[in-house]
Amino acid sequence: MASILSEKYPAKAHARKVVEYIQNKHPGAGGVIYLEGQKTRMIEDNDEAQPFRQRRSFYYLSGCPLPDSYLTHDIESSRTTLFIPPIDPEAVIWSGLPTSPSEALQFYDVDEVRYATEVNGSLAGLAKAGRTTVWAIPQQISDGTTFLAFDDTDLATLKEAIEACRVVKDAYEIALVRKANEVSTVAHTAVLRAVRRAQNERELEALFIQQSIAHGCREQAYHSIVAAGENAATLHYVQNDADLARRRNLLLDAGGEYRCYAADVTRTFPIGGRFDERSRAIYEVVERMQNECVEMLREHVRWDDVHAHAHRVAIDGLLRIGILMGPPDDIFQARTSVAFFPHGLGHYLGMDTHDTGGHPNYADQDSMFRYLRVRGKLPAGSIITVEPGIYFCRFIIEPFLKDPIHSQYIKKDVLDQYWEVGGVRIEDDVLVTKDGYENLTTAIKGIEAMEKIINEAE
C-alpha cells in the first residue's frame, strides 16, 4: 500500500473512464471536459476562510486539492491541463508561496499546468482547434468563464458519468480507503482504552479526532457520532456532549479521511467494561446480522436481497429474545422489523461517505427499502458499508405499538426492559470482489476483544 500511494493519484486513468462512459452514451463524442475546483469562501462578516473541501468531481480527474483551480481535458488528444491560482503578493505575506506550475506538474497526473488567468484563452484555443462541444457540470461554472466559442454545451452528462465511474475503485483508491481505515482503527482503539475513565461524550470525540490527525487523517470523513446510552437510538446523533454516568453503552460511528477518501466505521461497546445481559443479547443479534450479510457479498449480488436478509436475521433474533412474537414470515411481510432497524444496510464508500452511484429510491412506498442508499447489483471493485443495527427509539417504535397490525407482533412488557440499551450498530467497509469480498476495516470488534481492551486499559 505504501508504494502505490507514493505514486501520483491516477487522474488520467479516471479521465479515460469518464470519456468512455460519455462516448458509450453519445457515440463519437469529442470536445472538452471542463471542471472547476471549489472556491475559497469567506465566513460571513469575517476575514477568515471557511473550512475547505475540494469538489469531488474535480479531484477525481485531477488529484489536485488546491482551491480556486480549474481543469480541461481534451477528449481528442487525451490531454489534461490544470489551472492553478497565480501568485498574489499580498497573500504571500501571510500564507507563504503557493504551489507553482512546475511543482503541480510534478505532484499531479496532468499533462500541463497553467495559471487560472489563462482558462478562457485556453478554452477559446481548443474551440478554434475544432473542439465543438464542452462538457461541464451546472452550478459549477464561474460567472467569468465563457463557452461562447463552442458550438454546443452539454451540462447533463458529465456529472452522471463521473458519479457512475466512481463506483468501481482502482487499486490506488482502494489503498486510500484502506489507509483511512488503518488510521481510524488507531483512533477507535484509543477510545476503547479511554472510555472507562471518560466523563463526557465530548472527551471521546476529541480523542478520536486527535488520534486521526496525529496519524495522518487531517480531516474527518463526517461528523462523528459519539452516543452514550439512549442517545444511540438516534441514528445520526451529533450533540456529543452528554455525561457518561449511569449509561450502559457507547456507540461510536467515526472515520478519518485520507487524501479525500473516507473510512466509515461503527463500534458499540460497554462503557463500564462489561456488557449487561440485555445489551449483550442485542449485540449478538446485530453481530450475526453483519456476519451473515458480509458472507453474501460477491460480484453481482443484489444489495436489496442482502438488506432483506438482515431484516430476517433481526426478526429471528428479536423473536428469540422475546421482543417480537408471531410467525417470522408474517412479521417480515408486515415490515414490523423496520421499527427496530429503520435504515438501509449500507452505502457505497469512496470520496464521499455516502458515495455516488447507488441509485436510491427515497420515494419507495415499501418502508423496508425506502432508505436503502444502494439498489440493485453490486459490481466487483465497489466498496460498500455493511452496518446493521437494532435501536430502541421511542419516537420510531411507539407508533408501531399503536398500530393494530404491528402491535400484535411486539411484546411491550419485554420491550420496556430494553429502552436503556439505546442502540447497537456495527459497521465495516467491505470491498466487493469477483468471488467474494475483502473487509478493509480492521477496528477491533467482538464482545470479548472489546471488553479485553477496555478492561486492560490503565
Steps between C-alpha positions, in 0.01 A plus 500: 500500500778745590663456159187563295410807704844647430397521134275764348124476542383339170301796370560433129379141535186640657463744211517209255222321692284810492558553127411137433173547690419818305577335167293194584207733559587735211686298234783694341488773764798730516580846624616626838419401857498805726506487881553751778641436844328640805546873560644662809198632686508741789308462823218753502598830664851367562841509337563125545437239232244226553637148546595378153377180338601428144232422245505127449437504124794735453725291724406179316643636175788698648615367838551867587390626844570868428209746525414737214631262234362393161543211259451421134528158341523494120321180401662475155859523626438357853686802631421640845588856595484624859459870578613616844483837676772749408723656761330772703781703657281621786390144583862384503568731793255301712491152350830449322558411137228291331563189294676592175413355157821296493426357846141421404617317189722290723224431755196431282418266212445766235675599176529874549459755778413862434367789705125544556512833318553303177182288516288695251787537253566127516132417447487733198811334359348154532183617326705655221683168461171332414364390836127563455356387835580588859384263775447661841296479820222755563537732799874432489596754235638839602327813375819605325538177304374509142408215264389730217765366261353149512213383279342294778502489880391178674411552868314170548751220446827575682373485859315175426812354336735585785260377767450170319874449447576565866313185607774258390828583670848443361790368708610851598158596630470174692836573660376845606190353666715233664732771637205700633383184674843433651508845655140466615590171669761678708247765600225249579741299715600815690135565583457142622796546733368831633127435536504379863678816616306749287229715653333640188444409136696804384822367656479192280418701188805719568719192548385345173573819306837545670608146417378535141700817441807364675505194274440672168127570457484877525127501427208294623293320239183620678385641831568235763213333683601446863177379657471368853201305630166596351669762281603207279136454403538812283658385175700817429540637852752785486475692828784293651482684832313275744646369824582129501393430857227237540501419130561144382664513159671732256434498126796651316446566129810682380750487216798693376547639151831438322574702184129551434406132561287390791479231763162440662519280809257434785557310821275460804653404834434508877607817677571311822698219334235226500178471300195445716278205404253694285765705319698185430192328355433789261868524404504130411199543271661794319829312478324209333320740263833642390687171475236333286457800274874539442522133403240563228718756323645431157478649152141543377334424835177697527537745788125508556517126576785545747305775677190282516708217650618737774137560592428126513795447734382792715152351520638161599719657769224716645266200506757301697543787747124537532452855376316372195242225481317321220593333170826650363371515141194695615720744693722542195208562265346750745836684512483512880877455523538849352406630845833368629713516183372811316797580275667338202765233547773714349622727221784539256817651645778696333569871476166557669381308803168448323667454164344542159338249267264320738173605331288510817125538479391712793145507361471121533169417667658191659629620838760223512680633193424874506830596662717244323770717341608235247256309281572217260809289437845578639794508257841361584724784611230687687542572871186477708434544869324219684344664804200321648354627824222455750369809677253579775379842393171594667406747226529228234367201693201651683291549181555128427365419847183696420453331164273191515701315235844556652403491867391138478862405434668707777511398867492836672583366846823348365576804282475725806806326645719607204458877462824572688697287257451790261633364175762259370663541159805325354648636177785392274618614156504204262654468153288289265706258289412263216473197728439655840621796701785658696425679824709819503408586860735379770353679804460265795156343533339205673390490862803326648756703304344835585444419866861385525635830363271708724591310816873483435529876453672683782 
